[in-house]
Amino acid sequence: MDEKSNYLINKLDFLEFRQNLIFLKPPQHSTQLFYELELEDFLKIKEFTKEFSTRVENGESLTFNDFEKKLIEIWKPAKSYPLSAALIAKSLLNKDLYSKFI
């Protein structure tokens, strides 16, 4: 795939991710924090989520707390919004894996 196509796919994934966050959040909460999220940040988070999923599927004993700590290392603003890790996990992890942690 050429660079332009790859960029467009990543951008569409990013937009879909942001849309999912809006739908997944509790009604009384704001997702304003995620307006600060850049495409590059999203791609790092997406890659981390894939690696985390693979590690869990390979039998490594990881917790949601492990997910949250690493997420905050990757994208510092996640620390300021208590539900950010849960929203990101729910949006990017597969449903079976997400249900193990929550």
SULGIDA-V229730 format. One record per backbone hydrogen bond with DSSP energy under -0.5 kcal/mol. CO is the residue of the C=O (numbers start at 1). NH is the residue of the N-H. E is the energy in kcal/mol with one decimal. If there is no record, write none. Layout:
BEGIN
{{CO:NH:E} {CO:NH:E}}
END
This chain:
BEGIN
{{2:6:-2.3} {3:7:-2.4} {4:8:-2.3} {5:9:-2.3} {6:10:-2.5} {7:11:-2.6} {8:12:-2.4} {9:13:-2.5} {10:14:-2.3} {11:15:-2.4} {12:16:-2.5} {13:17:-2.5} {14:18:-2.4} {15:19:-2.2} {16:20:-2.6} {17:21:-2.1} {18:22:-1.5} {19:23:-1.8} {20:24:-2.4} {21:25:-1.7} {26:29:-1.9} {31:34:-1.5} {32:35:-1.9} {33:36:-1.5} {34:37:-0.6} {38:42:-2.5} {39:43:-2.6} {40:44:-1.8} {41:45:-2.5} {42:46:-3.1} {43:47:-2.3} {44:48:-2.5} {45:49:-2.6} {46:50:-2.1} {47:51:-2.4} {48:52:-2.9} {49:53:-2.5} {50:54:-2.3} {51:55:-2.3} {52:56:-2.3} {53:57:-2.8} {54:58:-1.6} {55:60:-2.3} {56:59:-1.9} {60:62:-1.2} {63:67:-1.7} {64:68:-2.8} {65:69:-2.6} {66:70:-2.0} {67:71:-2.4} {68:72:-2.3} {69:73:-1.6} {70:74:-2.0} {71:75:-3.0} {75:78:-1.9} {76:79:-2.1} {77:80:-1.4} {78:81:-0.9} {80:82:-0.5} {81:84:-2.1} {83:87:-2.7} {84:88:-2.6} {85:89:-2.7} {86:90:-2.6} {87:91:-1.8} {88:92:-2.4} {89:93:-2.7} {94:98:-2.7} {95:99:-2.3} {96:100:-0.9} {97:100:-0.6} {97:101:-0.9} {98:101:-1.0} {98:102:-1.6}}
END
